[in-house]
Amino acid sequence: MNVLFLESQSDAPLRAFLEQQPHPYRLLAGEDRWLLVVEAASPETVAAGLALEGVRGWVFALEEEGCGRA
């Protein structure tokens, strides 16, 4: 599964991008930046996200998932 990370200094381009996407996501707010995490991102979603102006992006393949020690 591909996970797309997009970083921006404004939430506006990330929210506009999300309106067109069917994938599960998390939008995180920091002091001076926003981070969008899109799970199960399709190749089309990855390409569109990485092409956004003023947005930095990365794609990672999910290798492992868990909940830590019980």
trRosetta pair geometry for C-beta under 8 A, 3 or more apart (Angstrom, degrees):
i j d omega theta_ij theta_ji phi_ij phi_ji
1 39 6.9 11 157 -176 126 79
1 40 5.3 -50 -156 -94 111 64
1 61 7.1 129 70 -158 41 62
1 62 4.5 -3 67 27 96 123
2 40 7.2 83 58 -146 66 19
2 41 4.8 -81 102 60 104 88
2 42 7.9 155 55 -71 126 8
2 43 7.9 100 19 -73 161 53
2 46 6.2 -41 143 -68 149 131
2 59 5.6 -14 -166 -169 110 107
2 60 7.3 144 -154 77 59 37
2 61 6.0 -42 -96 -98 59 60
2 62 7.6 -144 -81 -7 10 84
3 37 6.5 -7 -179 -169 104 89
3 38 7.0 161 -161 79 54 52
3 39 5.6 -15 -113 -110 87 57
3 40 7.9 14 -85 -25 62 32
3 41 6.6 118 -126 4 18 108
3 59 7.2 151 76 -157 45 56
3 60 5.1 -21 61 66 97 88
3 61 7.6 149 15 -113 82 12
3 62 5.7 90 -24 -56 114 92
4 36 7.7 -10 111 111 91 93
4 37 7.4 153 81 -157 54 40
4 38 4.2 -7 58 56 104 106
4 41 4.1 60 -15 -44 114 166
4 45 6.5 -135 -13 125 156 102
4 46 5.4 -160 -88 -105 125 73
4 49 5.2 82 174 71 143 165
4 50 8.0 -114 -147 -47 115 84
4 57 6.6 -12 -172 -165 91 112
4 58 7.6 158 -156 84 49 46
4 59 5.5 -21 -102 -103 67 78
5 35 6.5 -17 -165 -169 92 98
5 36 7.2 152 -157 80 42 56
5 37 5.8 -8 -103 -103 73 69
5 38 7.9 -159 -68 22 29 73
5 57 6.5 158 87 -152 57 59
5 58 4.7 -6 58 59 107 91
5 59 7.6 -169 21 -79 74 31
5 60 7.1 32 -9 2 111 104
6 14 6.0 164 103 -109 123 101
6 17 7.2 -22 82 74 172 165
6 35 7.3 154 80 -157 47 49
6 36 4.3 -8 58 56 99 107
6 38 7.4 33 -1 -8 106 108
6 49 5.2 -115 -70 -174 129 111
6 52 6.8 41 -150 41 133 143
6 55 5.2 0 -171 174 104 122
6 56 7.2 153 -157 81 52 46
6 57 4.7 -15 -102 -99 72 94
7 33 5.9 9 -172 172 95 126
7 34 7.1 161 -152 83 49 53
7 35 5.3 -13 -100 -103 77 74
7 36 7.7 -158 -69 22 33 72
7 55 6.8 150 70 -165 43 69
7 56 4.6 -17 59 63 101 98
7 57 7.3 -175 18 -76 71 44
8 11 7.1 147 86 -87 118 26
8 13 5.5 -169 -126 57 163 112
8 14 5.5 -159 26 -38 136 107
8 33 6.8 161 86 -159 32 81
8 34 5.2 -16 65 59 82 100
8 36 7.7 20 10 -6 104 106
8 52 7.8 -60 -76 123 125 133
8 54 6.4 62 -134 126 100 89
8 55 4.7 -36 -77 -108 103 83
8 56 7.6 176 -70 22 52 69
9 32 6.6 -22 -138 157 87 76
9 33 5.5 -57 -103 -106 51 73
9 34 7.4 113 -159 13 5 83
9 54 7.6 -81 29 169 94 106
10 13 6.4 84 85 7 99 88
10 14 7.8 -180 104 6 60 94
10 34 6.9 -39 109 9 15 126
10 54 7.7 6 33 134 107 132
11 14 5.4 -72 -160 50 52 112
11 15 5.5 50 148 -25 87 109
11 27 7.0 69 -141 -179 110 129
11 29 7.2 -28 -72 -97 124 99
11 34 4.7 133 -86 -74 73 163
12 15 6.0 -58 -141 37 26 107
12 16 6.3 24 161 -17 63 108
13 16 5.6 -53 -144 38 33 112
13 17 6.2 39 154 -22 65 106
13 52 5.6 125 164 -178 127 127
13 53 7.4 -137 -124 67 150 67
13 54 6.3 156 -19 77 161 109
13 55 5.6 -138 110 -55 140 122
14 17 5.6 -53 -150 35 31 115
14 18 6.5 35 151 -23 63 105
14 27 6.4 134 135 -126 132 113
14 34 5.6 -130 8 117 153 134
14 36 4.5 -180 -153 -46 124 135
14 55 7.2 140 -69 -115 80 132
15 18 5.5 -50 -148 31 34 115
15 19 7.0 47 153 -32 62 95
15 27 7.6 36 -78 -116 76 156
16 19 6.0 -43 -160 15 34 116
16 20 7.9 17 151 -6 58 102
17 20 6.5 -74 -171 38 38 102
17 21 6.6 21 147 -18 72 122
17 36 7.3 111 76 124 130 175
17 48 7.1 154 -146 131 102 107
17 49 6.3 83 -168 -105 144 76
17 52 6.2 -40 -77 -86 133 141
18 21 5.5 -72 -144 38 40 111
18 25 6.2 -120 -121 52 112 164
18 27 7.4 -47 -62 -64 151 125
18 36 7.2 -142 -63 -143 108 138
20 48 7.6 -102 97 151 133 158
21 25 7.1 70 102 -39 133 134
21 38 6.6 -58 165 -134 157 133
21 45 5.7 79 -125 -125 113 119
23 38 5.1 66 99 -174 133 97
23 39 6.2 -173 166 70 106 55
23 40 5.4 -168 -144 78 108 86
23 41 5.7 28 -131 -92 174 56
23 42 7.2 -156 -62 -6 126 83
23 45 6.1 37 -10 -121 139 171
24 38 7.6 140 85 -159 48 53
24 39 4.6 -21 79 55 100 112
24 40 6.4 64 31 28 95 109
25 36 6.2 -12 -171 -173 122 90
25 37 6.3 154 -159 84 66 55
25 38 4.8 -22 -102 -103 99 63
25 39 6.8 -167 -84 12 41 76
26 36 7.5 162 84 -156 50 45
26 37 4.5 1 53 54 95 108
26 39 8.0 56 -5 -23 89 103
27 34 6.6 -10 -173 -174 89 109
27 35 7.6 159 -158 84 44 48
27 36 5.4 -12 -107 -106 73 76
27 37 7.9 -158 -72 24 31 69
28 34 6.8 152 81 -163 54 57
28 35 4.4 -13 61 62 107 96
28 36 7.6 -166 23 -75 73 29
28 37 7.1 43 -9 -8 109 104
29 34 5.7 -23 -106 -108 60 78
30 33 4.8 4 56 60 118 75
30 34 7.1 -160 21 -80 80 29
30 35 6.9 57 -19 -9 109 102
36 49 8.0 -139 92 -143 127 124
38 41 4.7 75 113 -76 110 112
38 45 6.3 -139 139 152 150 132
38 49 6.8 -143 19 -77 147 156
41 45 4.4 -130 -164 91 87 125
41 46 5.1 108 134 -60 122 83
41 49 7.3 -44 -155 2 143 144
41 59 7.2 -118 73 -127 138 103
42 45 4.6 97 51 5 77 102
42 46 7.0 -138 94 -5 41 86
43 46 5.6 -52 -147 35 33 114
43 47 6.3 33 156 -18 66 106
44 47 5.8 -54 -147 37 30 110
44 48 6.3 27 155 -15 64 109
45 48 5.8 -57 -144 40 30 109
45 49 6.1 29 158 -19 65 111
46 49 5.9 -60 -146 38 26 110
46 50 6.2 18 161 -13 64 111
46 59 5.4 28 -141 -92 123 138
47 50 6.1 -61 -143 40 25 105
47 51 6.3 21 158 -18 62 114
48 51 5.9 -65 -149 38 28 111
48 52 7.4 51 151 -47 60 87
49 52 6.0 -30 -164 -10 38 114
49 55 7.4 -99 180 118 67 140
49 57 5.4 140 133 -124 96 153
50 57 4.5 -134 -102 76 65 142
50 59 7.5 -48 -62 -34 123 109
52 55 3.9 8 98 35 116 134
52 57 7.2 102 38 -37 103 129
62 65 6.5 7 178 -50 120 102
67 70 7.7 55 97 -76 108 76
